[in-house]
Amino acid sequence: MNLDWEQELRKYHNVIASGTKSMQIKAMVMLARFSKHAPERVLAQTIPLLTEILGHDISNDSAPSLQEAAAYCLKCIACRGDGGLAIEIGGHGATHSLIRLLPHSDGKMQKVLIKCLLLVVTFCNSSRTVVATNGGLEIIISLLNSCSNDVRRYLLEILSLLALRRDVRKALTRLGALHFLVEAAGCGSMVSRERACQSIGLLGVTRQARRTLVDLGVIPVLVELFRDGDQATKIVAGNSLGVISAHVDYIRPVAQAGAIPLYAELLQGPDHAGKEIAEDVFCILAVAEANAVEIAGHLVRVLRQGDDDAKAAAADVIWDLSGYKHSTSVVRDSGAIPILVELLGSGSEEVKENVSGAFAQLSYDGGDRIALANAGAIPILIDLLHDEIEELRDNAAEALVNFYEDPLYHDRVSDAINVPSFRNMQNRLIHIRASNEHMARSLRRMSVEQLTWNPDLV
């Protein structure tokens, strides 16, 4: 547009300063229309006057319509650029006025005020502080309790922004308003849902809040967000769902909601953080044997089809699961062992390290030793005793010591007994077992002494 913006700005200032009410409203409507095209420096010069009008005493009969026009103008200006104008609007005190006007508004004006507030708090951290510490949170909650129209989405998005603050999360818990945060995670823009999801994860670390959130139906909401979100959202949702699952009562409900295949996808994704989250949550969910069976099936598929990073992550999970009482048979029955043996001979260094660690753990079980031997693991483990990587040598040696102590495989491991890494590990395990036995005897003796010393316990 080939306008003289400085001249138009002077006209605007003159009308606002001395024009009639209708002229002022018309000038603000025109400013809102031109805000898409006017230079940001020109728009910035209109903000002080607009925020002043917004702060007028609402007892003045002419104020509401002027304030609605000012709020609409500020909303349009806040949409421009990368958020700098929204921050400036907040800096001129508009947030205080918006909060003050909201309880006394309805209809079109209420919607304009809420939209303007959303834009300001989206970009302006100090405005979020103003809302959170000046009764604004209570006003938002009150409006959510009473409204069911199209402004609800904007209120939930404001709430998701505020809930990134610790004091707001505590207030939501105290006020019994966590159901609004769960609602915010289930509707609105994906960015807003992700923010709400992040706050849910932060809340879920405490047992009481976790139980409340589960009772409010948070598990299916997080699973839906986990399934439908982009990669960044999947990571946030997966992490929050993992926090919720970290209690024995919620392990099965999380799995039954369809989370395990989603974590398997995250394990194969491009983000290192996502892989770590999936590994951690798999180790939690696998406490339930039925979950462990399903997880093992997905891990086998990843070991067959994934890239090196995904295979390493899957092998790492199997290493962890191998220490679970029920998971040794789960790993064996899944068909993972022959694939792991193949990877131990041909995989990347990280894959080999994780597979060898899993084999060291599995080798303590007789049935798993049979499966490992039948799959051809022993010769590969013997070769790894000479590997340059210390962890690989140690893991291989630990597994071979357990094979050597098994009469079925004693002779097949005889070639390894003179290798220094095997001898070192054998001596180390002897010392560890002796230390464990000494500790067990001490604990038994301590228990007897305590019972003798305290006759009330007998």
VEXZA-38660 format. One record per residue (C-alpha): residue in one letter; y, z, x. Coordinates in Angstrom, 2 decimals, always signed. Layout:
REM VEXZA-38660
SITE   resn         y         z         x
SITE      A         Y         Z         X
...
END
This chain:
REM VEXZA-38660
SITE   resn         y         z         x
SITE      M     +0.00     +0.00     +0.00
SITE      N     +3.37     -1.08     +1.41
SITE      L     +5.35     +1.93     +0.25
SITE      D     +8.00     +3.77     +2.20
SITE      W     +6.09     +7.07     +2.22
SITE      E     +8.97     +9.10     +3.61
SITE      Q    +11.23     +7.90     +0.80
SITE      E     +8.54     +8.63     -1.81
SITE      L     +8.13    +12.11     -0.33
SITE      R    +11.87    +12.78     -0.68
SITE      K    +11.77    +11.63     -4.31
SITE      Y     +8.82    +13.94     -4.96
SITE      H    +10.60    +16.93     -3.42
SITE      N    +13.72    +16.25     -5.49
SITE      V    +11.79    +16.06     -8.75
SITE      I     +9.84    +19.25     -8.02
SITE      A    +13.07    +21.04     -7.07
SITE      S    +15.26    +20.01    -10.01
SITE      G    +13.34    +17.86    -12.49
SITE      T    +12.18    +18.82    -15.96
SITE      K     +8.68    +20.17    -16.55
SITE      S     +7.41    +16.79    -17.75
SITE      M     +8.97    +15.06    -14.73
SITE      Q     +7.34    +17.56    -12.40
SITE      I     +3.92    +17.07    -13.99
SITE      K     +4.34    +13.29    -13.85
SITE      A     +5.33    +13.51    -10.16
SITE      M     +2.21    +15.56     -9.36
SITE      V     -0.02    +13.16    -11.29
SITE      M     +1.43    +10.26     -9.29
SITE      L     +0.93    +12.22     -6.07
SITE      A     -2.71    +12.82     -6.98
SITE      R     -3.13     +9.09     -7.63
SITE      F     -1.49     +8.12     -4.33
SITE      S     -3.38    +10.78     -2.35
SITE      K     -6.16     +8.28     -1.61
SITE      H     -3.72     +6.04     +0.24
SITE      A     -0.88     +8.19     +1.55
SITE      P     -0.91     +9.20     +5.24
SITE      E     -2.36    +12.69     +5.77
SITE      R     +0.87    +13.81     +7.48
SITE      V     +2.77    +13.00     +4.28
SITE      L     +0.24    +14.80     +2.10
SITE      A     +0.40    +17.85     +4.35
SITE      Q     +4.12    +18.19     +3.59
SITE      T     +3.41    +18.46     -0.15
SITE      I     +1.01    +21.38     +0.23
SITE      P     +3.58    +24.23     +0.47
SITE      L     +5.29    +23.22     -2.80
SITE      L     +1.97    +22.73     -4.60
SITE      T     +0.62    +26.11     -3.53
SITE      E     +3.91    +27.73     -4.55
SITE      I     +3.57    +26.25     -8.06
SITE      L     -0.05    +27.37     -8.17
SITE      G     +1.09    +30.93     -7.45
SITE      H     +3.62    +31.09    -10.32
SITE      D     +3.46    +34.00    -12.73
SITE      I     +0.98    +33.01    -15.45
SITE      S     +3.03    +34.90    -18.05
SITE      N     +5.47    +31.99    -17.88
SITE      D     +4.59    +29.68    -20.80
SITE      S     +5.35    +26.57    -18.77
SITE      A     +3.21    +27.68    -15.84
SITE      P     -0.34    +26.83    -16.98
SITE      S     +0.16    +23.08    -17.33
SITE      L     +2.14    +22.96    -14.09
SITE      Q     -0.54    +24.98    -12.33
SITE      E     -3.27    +22.70    -13.65
SITE      A     -1.40    +19.67    -12.29
SITE      A     -0.85    +21.46     -8.95
SITE      A     -4.53    +22.45     -8.72
SITE      Y     -5.58    +18.87     -9.51
SITE      C     -3.21    +17.57     -6.84
SITE      L     -4.52    +20.01     -4.26
SITE      K     -8.10    +19.06     -5.13
SITE      C     -7.34    +15.39     -4.52
SITE      I     -5.58    +16.16     -1.24
SITE      A     -8.45    +18.40     -0.08
SITE      C    -10.85    +15.47     -0.49
SITE      R     -9.02    +13.49     +2.20
SITE      G    -10.02    +13.42     +5.84
SITE      D    -12.46    +15.68     +7.62
SITE      G    -11.41    +18.96     +6.01
SITE      G     -8.18    +19.57     +7.88
SITE      L     -6.05    +19.34     +4.75
SITE      A     -8.41    +21.69     +2.87
SITE      I     -8.04    +24.23     +5.67
SITE      E     -4.27    +23.89     +5.46
SITE      I     -4.38    +24.43     +1.70
SITE      G     -6.31    +27.63     +2.27
SITE      G     -3.87    +28.67     +4.96
SITE      H     -0.98    +28.46     +2.48
SITE      G     -2.59    +31.02     +0.19
SITE      A     -4.06    +28.72     -2.46
SITE      T     -7.36    +30.61     -2.46
SITE      H     -5.75    +33.83     -3.71
SITE      S     -4.05    +31.92     -6.54
SITE      L     -7.23    +30.08     -7.53
SITE      I     -9.18    +33.36     -7.77
SITE      R     -6.36    +34.98     -9.78
SITE      L     -6.18    +32.09    -12.25
SITE      L     -9.91    +31.59    -12.83
SITE      P    -10.57    +34.53    -15.19
SITE      H     -7.70    +33.38    -17.44
SITE      S     -8.66    +29.71    -17.61
SITE      D    -11.02    +27.59    -19.65
SITE      G    -11.80    +23.97    -20.42
SITE      K    -10.24    +21.31    -18.22
SITE      M     -8.08    +23.70    -16.23
SITE      Q    -11.05    +25.92    -15.36
SITE      K    -12.98    +22.90    -14.10
SITE      V    -10.04    +21.75    -11.95
SITE      L     -9.61    +25.24    -10.48
SITE      I    -13.32    +25.54     -9.66
SITE      K    -13.47    +22.09     -8.05
SITE      C    -10.41    +22.86     -5.97
SITE      L    -11.85    +26.23     -4.91
SITE      L    -15.13    +24.58     -3.92
SITE      L    -13.38    +22.12     -1.63
SITE      V    -11.26    +24.79     +0.01
SITE      V    -14.13    +27.22     +0.69
SITE      T    -16.32    +24.35     +1.91
SITE      F    -14.03    +23.67     +4.85
SITE      C    -12.05    +26.88     +5.29
SITE      N    -13.92    +29.90     +6.62
SITE      S    -10.93    +32.19     +6.09
SITE      S    -10.90    +31.17     +2.41
SITE      R    -14.53    +32.25     +2.10
SITE      T    -13.46    +35.61     +3.45
SITE      V    -10.67    +35.79     +0.87
SITE      V    -13.08    +35.10     -1.98
SITE      A    -15.74    +37.48     -0.67
SITE      T    -13.39    +40.42     -0.08
SITE      N    -10.94    +40.16     -2.98
SITE      G    -13.19    +40.33     -6.01
SITE      G    -13.85    +36.59     -5.99
SITE      L    -17.64    +37.00     -5.81
SITE      E    -17.63    +39.15     -8.94
SITE      I    -15.51    +36.51    -10.72
SITE      I    -17.97    +33.76     -9.74
SITE      I    -20.90    +35.85    -10.96
SITE      S    -19.10    +36.64    -14.22
SITE      L    -18.44    +32.96    -14.82
SITE      L    -22.08    +32.11    -14.08
SITE      N    -23.17    +34.75    -16.59
SITE      S    -21.05    +33.18    -19.30
SITE      C    -21.06    +29.43    -18.68
SITE      S    -23.66    +26.78    -19.34
SITE      N    -21.53    +23.66    -18.98
SITE      D    -20.94    +21.16    -16.21
SITE      V    -18.95    +23.59    -14.05
SITE      R    -22.09    +25.64    -13.40
SITE      R    -23.17    +23.35    -10.58
SITE      Y    -19.85    +23.82     -8.79
SITE      L    -20.04    +27.60     -9.19
SITE      L    -23.53    +27.62     -7.71
SITE      E    -22.32    +25.54     -4.77
SITE      I    -19.50    +28.03     -4.18
SITE      L    -22.06    +30.84     -4.33
SITE      S    -24.31    +29.11     -1.79
SITE      L    -21.34    +28.90     +0.61
SITE      L    -20.40    +32.54     +0.15
SITE      A    -24.01    +33.69     +0.57
SITE      L    -23.98    +32.58     +4.19
SITE      R    -22.06    +35.83     +4.74
SITE      R    -24.10    +38.99     +5.22
SITE      D    -21.78    +41.12     +3.08
SITE      V    -22.11    +38.67     +0.20
SITE      R    -25.92    +38.71     +0.42
SITE      K    -25.84    +42.50     +0.29
SITE      A    -23.49    +42.37     -2.70
SITE      L    -25.72    +39.89     -4.54
SITE      T    -28.64    +42.25     -4.05
SITE      R    -26.62    +45.24     -5.21
SITE      L    -25.26    +43.41     -8.26
SITE      G    -28.67    +42.11     -9.31
SITE      A    -27.48    +38.51     -8.93
SITE      L    -30.12    +37.08     -6.60
SITE      H    -31.40    +34.90     -9.45
SITE      F    -28.24    +32.81     -9.10
SITE      L    -29.04    +32.20     -5.44
SITE      V    -32.55    +31.06     -6.38
SITE      E    -30.99    +28.80     -9.01
SITE      A    -28.59    +27.41     -6.38
SITE      A    -31.56    +26.53     -4.16
SITE      G    -33.07    +24.53     -7.01
SITE      C    -30.14    +22.38     -8.17
SITE      G    -26.94    +20.76     -7.00
SITE      S    -26.31    +18.75     -3.87
SITE      M    -28.93    +18.85     -1.14
SITE      V    -26.42    +20.41     +1.27
SITE      S    -25.74    +23.24     -1.16
SITE      R    -29.44    +23.77     -1.85
SITE      E    -30.11    +23.95     +1.88
SITE      R    -27.40    +26.61     +2.29
SITE      A    -28.90    +28.69     -0.51
SITE      C    -32.33    +28.25     +1.05
SITE      Q    -31.02    +29.49     +4.39
SITE      S    -29.57    +32.59     +2.73
SITE      I    -32.88    +33.22     +0.95
SITE      G    -34.64    +33.15     +4.30
SITE      L    -32.18    +35.70     +5.69
SITE      L    -32.66    +37.93     +2.66
SITE      G    -36.43    +37.60     +2.70
SITE      V    -36.88    +39.49     +5.96
SITE      T    -36.67    +42.77     +4.02
SITE      R    -39.64    +43.76     +1.92
SITE      Q    -37.66    +44.73     -1.19
SITE      A    -35.57    +41.55     -1.28
SITE      R    -38.67    +39.43     -0.61
SITE      R    -40.46    +40.94     -3.57
SITE      T    -37.44    +40.45     -5.82
SITE      L    -37.09    +36.81     -4.76
SITE      V    -40.78    +36.12     -5.40
SITE      D    -40.53    +37.75     -8.83
SITE      L    -37.55    +35.45     -9.53
SITE      G    -39.71    +32.39     -8.83
SITE      V    -38.45    +31.47     -5.38
SITE      I    -41.77    +30.10     -4.06
SITE      P    -41.94    +26.90     -6.18
SITE      V    -38.20    +26.35     -5.64
SITE      L    -38.61    +26.46     -1.86
SITE      V    -41.73    +24.28     -1.97
SITE      E    -39.86    +21.66     -4.00
SITE      L    -36.99    +21.69     -1.51
SITE      F    -39.48    +21.53     +1.36
SITE      R    -41.10    +18.47     -0.21
SITE      D    -37.99    +16.55     -1.30
SITE      G    -35.43    +17.37     +1.39
SITE      D    -34.52    +15.38     +4.47
SITE      Q    -35.87    +16.42     +7.86
SITE      A    -33.19    +19.07     +8.49
SITE      T    -33.67    +20.53     +5.01
SITE      K    -37.44    +20.58     +5.45
SITE      I    -37.03    +22.72     +8.55
SITE      V    -34.77    +25.21     +6.76
SITE      A    -37.02    +25.32     +3.67
SITE      G    -40.15    +25.62     +5.79
SITE      N    -38.65    +28.50     +7.74
SITE      S    -37.49    +30.37     +4.62
SITE      L    -40.84    +29.85     +2.92
SITE      G    -42.52    +31.17     +6.06
SITE      V    -40.38    +34.30     +5.88
SITE      I    -41.41    +34.79     +2.25
SITE      S    -45.09    +34.28     +3.10
SITE      A    -45.05    +37.04     +5.72
SITE      H    -46.69    +39.52     +3.38
SITE      V    -50.31    +39.70     +2.38
SITE      D    -49.45    +39.51     -1.33
SITE      Y    -47.71    +36.16     -0.97
SITE      I    -50.01    +34.29     +1.40
SITE      R    -52.15    +32.84     -1.37
SITE      P    -49.30    +32.03     -3.80
SITE      V    -47.48    +30.07     -1.08
SITE      A    -50.63    +28.07     -0.31
SITE      Q    -51.41    +27.52     -3.99
SITE      A    -47.90    +26.12     -4.49
SITE      G    -48.80    +23.26     -2.13
SITE      A    -47.16    +24.42     +1.09
SITE      I    -49.99    +23.75     +3.56
SITE      P    -49.80    +19.90     +3.51
SITE      L    -46.02    +20.16     +3.91
SITE      Y    -46.39    +22.29     +7.02
SITE      A    -48.91    +19.79     +8.35
SITE      E    -46.27    +17.07     +7.96
SITE      L    -43.72    +19.30     +9.72
SITE      L    -46.18    +19.82    +12.55
SITE      Q    -46.25    +16.05    +13.07
SITE      G    -42.49    +15.59    +12.69
SITE      P    -40.03    +14.76    +15.47
SITE      D    -38.34    +18.18    +15.70
SITE      H    -39.59    +20.79    +18.14
SITE      A    -38.21    +23.56    +15.91
SITE      G    -40.21    +22.20    +12.97
SITE      K    -43.41    +22.24    +15.00
SITE      E    -42.81    +25.85    +16.01
SITE      I    -42.17    +26.88    +12.41
SITE      A    -45.32    +25.12    +11.21
SITE      E    -47.40    +26.76    +13.94
SITE      D    -46.09    +30.23    +13.08
SITE      V    -46.58    +29.84     +9.34
SITE      F    -50.08    +28.40     +9.72
SITE      C    -51.01    +31.53    +11.67
SITE      I    -49.71    +33.65     +8.78
SITE      L    -51.34    +31.66     +5.99
SITE      A    -54.68    +31.46     +7.82
SITE      V    -55.17    +35.20     +7.36
SITE      A    -56.77    +34.17     +4.06
SITE      E    -60.05    +32.40     +4.84
SITE      A    -59.64    +29.78     +2.10
SITE      N    -56.26    +28.87     +3.59
SITE      A    -57.77    +28.75     +7.08
SITE      V    -60.31    +26.18     +5.90
SITE      E    -57.60    +23.96     +4.41
SITE      I    -55.38    +24.35     +7.49
SITE      A    -58.26    +23.46     +9.82
SITE      G    -58.83    +20.24     +7.88
SITE      H    -55.22    +19.20     +8.38
SITE      L    -55.35    +20.15    +12.06
SITE      V    -58.38    +17.91    +12.58
SITE      R    -56.46    +15.00    +11.07
SITE      V    -53.51    +15.69    +13.37
SITE      L    -55.80    +15.88    +16.39
SITE      R    -57.15    +12.45    +15.48
SITE      Q    -53.97    +10.66    +14.43
SITE      G    -50.94    +12.53    +15.83
SITE      D    -48.96    +11.81    +18.97
SITE      D    -49.32    +13.99    +22.08
SITE      D    -46.76    +16.54    +20.90
SITE      A    -48.42    +16.89    +17.50
SITE      K    -51.88    +17.17    +19.07
SITE      A    -50.61    +19.87    +21.43
SITE      A    -49.14    +21.79    +18.49
SITE      A    -52.35    +21.47    +16.48
SITE      A    -54.43    +22.64    +19.46
SITE      D    -52.06    +25.59    +19.88
SITE      V    -52.65    +26.63    +16.25
SITE      I    -56.42    +26.37    +16.76
SITE      W    -56.04    +28.54    +19.87
SITE      D    -54.31    +31.20    +17.76
SITE      L    -56.76    +30.91    +14.87
SITE      S    -59.70    +31.24    +17.24
SITE      G    -58.87    +34.91    +17.57
SITE      Y    -59.24    +35.56    +13.82
SITE      K    -62.53    +37.14    +12.77
SITE      H    -63.31    +34.49    +10.15
SITE      S    -61.68    +31.54    +11.90
SITE      T    -64.26    +31.03    +14.64
SITE      S    -66.71    +29.67    +12.08
SITE      V    -63.85    +27.88    +10.30
SITE      V    -62.92    +25.98    +13.46
SITE      R    -66.55    +25.15    +14.16
SITE      D    -67.29    +23.98    +10.62
SITE      S    -64.15    +21.83    +10.49
SITE      G    -65.53    +19.39    +13.05
SITE      A    -62.65    +20.08    +15.42
SITE      I    -64.72    +20.99    +18.48
SITE      P    -65.98    +17.48    +19.43
SITE      I    -62.42    +16.15    +19.09
SITE      L    -61.08    +18.99    +21.21
SITE      V    -63.69    +18.35    +23.89
SITE      E    -62.59    +14.71    +24.05
SITE      L    -58.93    +15.77    +24.31
SITE      L    -59.80    +18.26    +27.05
SITE      G    -60.96    +15.34    +29.14
SITE      S    -58.28    +12.80    +28.31
SITE      G    -55.28    +14.48    +26.66
SITE      S    -51.84    +15.26    +28.07
SITE      E    -51.35    +18.34    +30.25
SITE      E    -49.96    +20.37    +27.34
SITE      V    -52.84    +19.32    +25.11
SITE      K    -55.36    +20.28    +27.79
SITE      E    -53.74    +23.68    +28.31
SITE      N    -53.86    +24.50    +24.61
SITE      V    -57.40    +23.16    +24.15
SITE      S    -58.66    +25.10    +27.15
SITE      G    -57.04    +28.25    +25.74
SITE      A    -58.81    +27.68    +22.43
SITE      F    -62.12    +27.18    +24.24
SITE      A    -61.63    +30.38    +26.23
SITE      Q    -61.20    +32.24    +22.94
SITE      L    -64.04    +30.45    +21.15
SITE      S    -66.44    +31.07    +24.02
SITE      Y    -66.73    +34.74    +23.05
SITE      D    -68.74    +33.74    +19.97
SITE      G    -72.37    +32.69    +20.36
SITE      G    -72.27    +30.05    +17.65
SITE      D    -69.14    +28.50    +19.10
SITE      R    -70.68    +28.45    +22.58
SITE      I    -73.54    +26.39    +21.16
SITE      A    -71.10    +23.99    +19.49
SITE      L    -69.02    +23.67    +22.68
SITE      A    -72.06    +23.05    +24.84
SITE      N    -73.52    +20.49    +22.43
SITE      A    -70.19    +18.63    +22.43
SITE      G    -70.25    +18.37    +26.24
SITE      A    -67.59    +20.95    +27.10
SITE      I    -69.32    +22.64    +30.06
SITE      P    -69.02    +19.79    +32.65
SITE      I    -65.37    +19.25    +31.75
SITE      L    -64.64    +22.96    +32.07
SITE      I    -66.30    +23.04    +35.49
SITE      D    -64.12    +20.13    +36.64
SITE      L    -61.01    +21.97    +35.45
SITE      L    -61.75    +24.86    +37.82
SITE      H    -60.17    +22.65    +40.50
SITE      D    -57.13    +21.60    +38.43
SITE      E    -53.62    +21.99    +39.88
SITE      I    -52.40    +23.90    +36.80
SITE      E    -53.17    +27.60    +37.08
SITE      E    -53.37    +28.22    +33.31
SITE      L    -55.88    +25.41    +32.92
SITE      R    -58.01    +26.84    +35.73
SITE      D    -57.86    +30.35    +34.25
SITE      N    -58.74    +29.23    +30.72
SITE      A    -61.64    +27.12    +31.95
SITE      A    -62.90    +29.98    +34.15
SITE      E    -62.73    +32.49    +31.27
SITE      A    -64.82    +30.19    +29.06
SITE      L    -67.33    +29.54    +31.85
SITE      V    -67.75    +33.26    +32.60
SITE      N    -68.76    +33.75    +28.97
SITE      F    -71.20    +30.82    +29.23
SITE      Y    -72.59    +32.24    +32.49
SITE      E    -73.29    +35.61    +30.84
SITE      D    -75.22    +33.87    +28.05
SITE      P    -78.90    +33.43    +29.08
SITE      L    -78.96    +30.07    +27.27
SITE      Y    -76.34    +28.60    +29.62
SITE      H    -76.65    +30.71    +32.77
SITE      D    -78.31    +27.95    +34.77
SITE      R    -75.96    +25.21    +33.49
SITE      V    -72.98    +27.10    +34.84
SITE      S    -74.53    +27.97    +38.21
SITE      D    -72.55    +25.21    +39.95
SITE      A    -69.35    +27.11    +39.14
SITE      I    -70.16    +30.57    +40.47
SITE      N    -68.91    +29.90    +43.99
SITE      V    -65.62    +28.34    +42.92
SITE      P    -62.75    +30.77    +43.74
SITE      S    -61.09    +30.47    +40.32
SITE      F    -64.38    +31.36    +38.62
SITE      R    -64.94    +34.36    +40.90
SITE      N    -61.40    +35.61    +40.40
SITE      M    -61.69    +35.40    +36.64
SITE      Q    -65.10    +37.08    +36.66
SITE      N    -63.70    +40.01    +38.63
SITE      R    -60.63    +40.17    +36.41
SITE      L    -62.75    +40.32    +33.24
SITE      I    -64.95    +43.04    +34.77
SITE      H    -61.86    +45.17    +35.43
SITE      I    -60.44    +44.48    +31.95
SITE      R    -63.69    +45.47    +30.24
SITE      A    -64.00    +48.61    +32.35
SITE      S    -60.42    +49.54    +31.50
SITE      N    -61.04    +48.93    +27.79
SITE      E    -64.18    +51.07    +27.86
SITE      H    -62.30    +53.86    +29.64
SITE      M    -59.56    +53.67    +27.02
SITE      A    -62.11    +53.80    +24.19
SITE      R    -63.80    +56.89    +25.70
SITE      S    -60.42    +58.57    +26.12
SITE      L    -59.50    +57.91    +22.50
SITE      R    -62.85    +59.27    +21.29
SITE      R    -62.43    +62.41    +23.46
SITE      M    -58.85    +62.84    +22.23
SITE      S    -59.98    +62.69    +18.61
SITE      V    -62.61    +65.39    +19.20
SITE      E    -60.07    +67.61    +20.98
SITE      Q    -57.55    +67.20    +18.16
SITE      L    -60.15    +68.13    +15.55
SITE      T    -61.16    +71.19    +17.57
SITE      W    -57.58    +72.27    +18.16
SITE      N    -56.56    +71.90    +14.51
SITE      P    -59.18    +73.55    +12.27
SITE      D    -57.32    +72.37     +9.14
SITE      L    -58.45    +68.84     +9.95
SITE      V    -62.16    +69.77    +10.13
END
